[in-house]
Amino acid sequence: MTDCPFPDHRTAALALLNGDHRLSRKAGQFLGQLAVDPAPLSPAQENWLAKLLVRASLPILVVEGGQ
């Protein structure tokens, strides 16, 4: 996997779902929703996704407006 940040939440969610990462059922449902819903993330959703990415040793997510 590359160290480049993910360009959007959909790509990040799909990387987590398609990788060999341990996920709870709740996390899987959350990521499935992110993969199909283009709506912007709430701060709480951004935080949870960031935690899942860190836990899986994946790159960060680039948040719109610059991070």
C-alpha positions in Angstrom: 0.0 0.0 0.0 1.2 3.5 -0.7 1.8 6.2 1.9 -0.2 8.7 -0.2 -3.3 10.1 1.5 -6.7 8.8 0.4 -8.4 11.4 -1.9 -11.9 10.8 -0.5 -13.8 8.8 2.1 -15.1 6.3 -0.4 -11.6 5.2 -1.4 -10.5 5.0 2.2 -13.6 2.9 3.2 -13.1 0.5 0.3 -9.4 0.1 1.2 -10.4 -0.9 4.8 -13.2 -3.2 3.5 -11.1 -4.9 0.9 -8.0 -5.3 3.0 -7.2 -7.9 5.5 -8.2 -5.8 8.5 -10.1 -6.9 11.6 -13.3 -5.0 11.7 -16.3 -5.2 13.9 -19.8 -5.6 12.4 -20.6 -2.0 13.3 -17.4 -0.7 11.7 -18.1 -2.8 8.6 -21.6 -1.3 8.3 -20.2 2.2 8.8 -17.6 1.7 6.1 -20.2 0.2 3.7 -22.3 3.3 4.1 -19.3 5.5 3.4 -18.4 3.5 0.3 -21.8 4.3 -1.3 -22.8 7.6 0.2 -21.1 10.7 -1.4 -22.4 13.1 1.3 -19.8 14.9 3.3 -18.7 13.3 6.5 -19.6 14.8 9.9 -16.8 15.5 12.3 -17.6 12.4 14.3 -17.6 10.2 11.1 -14.2 11.8 10.1 -12.8 10.9 13.5 -14.0 7.3 13.4 -12.7 6.8 9.9 -9.3 8.3 10.9 -9.1 5.9 13.9 -9.9 2.9 11.7 -7.2 4.0 9.2 -4.6 4.5 11.9 -5.5 1.1 13.5 -5.0 -0.6 10.1 -1.7 1.3 9.4 -3.2 2.9 6.3 -2.6 6.4 5.0 -4.7 9.4 6.2 -7.7 10.9 4.5 -7.4 14.2 2.8 -10.3 16.3 4.2 -11.9 18.8 1.9 -10.6 22.3 2.6 -7.1 20.9 3.2 -5.5 18.9 5.9 
